[in-house]
């Protein structure tokens, strides 16, 4: 893979899409002199089976799909392989739509999840071992957000987005090459951490939207596009499950869904504590074995909240936003969650703050 730059892209107009970018120089839509290429890998939330996988040439500036170059389907393990008779000289996008996956939290089947996709900048002779997963979608969304905010180079924006997501989830490398792994041998590796993150995401999705899970990753991708998990994307509330996304869905609620560290009681059971149908339980992994990877993931996730973090303490007893008629809830960890209220009769607040006595 030397010499190839890997990153991802999430089109703002594609409400339900996951995109991974492999960025290279500009090129025309197709060329009869281009060499053949094979693209293969796995689509994972859990493994996405029965999905239609398509390859498109892509405009290297705005990321819009152009010509359809080939199609196939994922197998029962989410694997795909597509052979192109002539690779486009510029970027190409692989999309995965439809299908179903099994929740790593409890073994439930999740049908009709958000569309997933992967964008390659210079296919060359092809790529193997690709991993399309929620973290690559977050990189994608953040990349587009950086360009929207004035980034002057797709390559630079993608590289910065990859570094940010690696830092947020305690990863050493780009998640585009790490399929989730729930075995004891993967504990502490990037593949093991990706597995923990995916398990926590579907756990959170099933509990926040029990009637129609499968859309949380898409909502969080929109959320992170402007650089912070805060429930809004460039000032607009993010839609999720027939309403709007919680401002702390990507940070504190995610941490609860992963390990229960925030004790907000919005998620009733953390992924790492297992249970029937849980991937970790099936492999005999206990919470105690996961202390080190959790210690790498949770602090980074907390930093993905908007700066400054909405918290205050007895030494500086002032909320970040003045509010009347807010709720105040004592949490099991002794902190106080302050939510909602209004700044004035016409300005209802959807933000939250944590008070540390």
C-alpha positions, 0 to 999 in steps of 0.5 A: 500500500506504499505511496497510496493515500487513504481517507474517506468522504461523506457527501452532504447531500447523501443522507444515508451514505458511508464513503471512504476516499483514497485520494489522488490526482484529477483525471478524466472519467475513463480511459481505454488505455487504463489497466484493469483493477480489482477492488476487494474488502469487507463492509461492516457495521456488523458484516453487511450481507446481501448488499449491492456494491457499485463502483462509480467514477467520481469528480475529484473536486466535489465528490459527485458520482459520474459513470457506473463502472461495475456492480456485485453483491456482498456475501454473508460475511460482508465480503465483496470483490469487483473486477474492472476491465479499465480503472479510471485515472481519477477517483472512484467510489464504491457504494454498498446499499441494501442488505442487513447485518447482525448487531454485535450487541445482542444478535438482532438482525438490522435490516435496511441500514444507511448506505455505505460507500468507499472512494478511491483516488487512484485505483491503479491495479486495485486494492484488497483488504478494504474495510468500510465501517462507521469510522471511515464514514466519520472521516469522510464527513469530517473531510467534506466539512473541512473543505466546506470550511475553507480547506484548499486541498482534498488531500490535506483535508482528508489527511487531517480528518483521518488523524482526528478520527484516529485520535478520537478513538485511540487508533494508531492507523487509518480505520479503512484497513481494520475490519472489526475483530471481537476475539481475545487475540485482537484486544488492544489492536486497532481491529479490536478497538474498531470492533468495540466502537462498532458494538457500542454504536449499534448498542446506542442505536438500538436503545435510542431508536428501538423501533427503527435502528440503523440510522445512528451512524449516518446521523453522527456522520452529519454531526461530526462534519463541522468538527465536533459532536454536538448534535448540530451540523454547521448550525442546523440540528441533525435529524435522527429517529423521527426527531433530532440527535442528542447533543451528547450522542457522539460523546457521553451517550456513546461512552455509556453505550460502550462502557458505562463510564458517564453513568448518564443512565440513557443507555441501560447496558454497556456493550463491554458488559456483554449479555445474550447474543453479544459478540464479546460474551460469545468469545469469552471476553470480560470487561476486565480484559478491555480496560486498556483499550477502553482507556484509549478510546474514552478520553479521545471521544470526550475530546470530540465534544465542542470546545470548551466542554459544557461543564463547570465546577464549584471553583467556577460556578457559572454555566456556559449558557444562562438558562431559566426553567432547566432540569437538574438531575443528580447522576450516580457519579455525583455530578449534576446534569443540567439540560434545556431551559431557555435564554429568554421567552423566545430562545429555547435551549437544546444544550446540556451542561455537567456540574461537578460539585 
